[in-house]
Every structure is written in C-alpha cells, then in structure tokens.
Amino acid sequence: MTDVKSLSELTLRPVFIVRLWWEPDQAASNAGEWRGAVELLGADKKFYFRELSQVGEIIAAALGEMGAKGHEEK
C-alpha cells in the first residue's frame, strides 16, 4: 500500500497555461499579429503579451514573486 501524505506535506507546484491567438488587422487583409496570455492557475492572475519572447519573462517574474512570498511565510 502507498503512503498517503497529509495536505501540509504536499508540495504545491505552479501551473501555467499559455494561450496564443491570431489577432487580425481589420484595416488590411492578411495582416495582424500573434497575441497571447499566461495564466497562473490557482492565483487568478493573467498576463497578456504581444511578443512570444515575453512569455519566459512573465513566468520568471511570477515564480520569483511566489518564491519571495514562500520565504516570507516560513
């Protein structure tokens, strides 16, 4: 039989959802841009971006914020 851990023993891991979509330019056909959002589940936080390079920065900032809060609570 496997050991069942109490809730206090479980390690919570952040889960992110990254969504991408094409935003067409209404003025010009075949024109537009990719846009997206990064959502941190369980925290009700959503960050929007226009450049894919921003995804890593958003996640790193959210993880850094979570790490800082984790150290304060200990």
N, C-alpha and C positions, 0 to 999 in steps of 0.2 A: 504494500500500500504506500502511496506517496504522501509525503509530509504536506500538510496544508498550513500555509503561513497566515498569520493574522494580518489585518489591514495595515497595521503600523509597521510590519516587516516588509511589506511590498515596496519595491522601488518604482516610483512613477516616472515614466519616460514621456517626454514631449512628443506629440504627434502633430505634424503639419500637413495641410492639404494645399497643394499648389494648383491653381486653375489658370488656364490660358484661353484666350478667345481673340478672334479677329474682329477689330472694330473698323468697319468700312467708312471711308470718307464719302460723305453724302454729295460733295461738290464734284468729285471726279470718280468715274467708274474705274474699277480695277485698282483703286488706291485705298490705303488705310494703314493700320498699324496693329501689331500684336499688343495686347494688354493682358494683365493678369492680377491675381490676388494670392496672398499667402495667408492662410488661416491657421491659428494655433488653437487646436481643439481643447475644450475644457476651460479656456480662458476668455472666450467671447471676444477675441481680438482678430481683426482682419486688416491686412496692409495691402494697399494697391500699388502696382508698379507699371511702368511703361517700357522698361528695358529689362531683358532677361538677366543681365548682369547684376541687377538689384536683388534678385532672389536670395543669393548667398548672404548679402549684407543684412537683409531683413531677418533671416533665420539666425545669423550670428548675433545680431542685436537682441533678439528675443531670448536666445539661450543665455546671453550674458546677463540680461535682466533677471531671468529665472535663477541663475547661479548666485547673483547678488542677494536676491530675496531668500534663497536657501541658506546662505551663510548668516543672514540676519536672524533667522528663526532658530538656529541651533544654539 
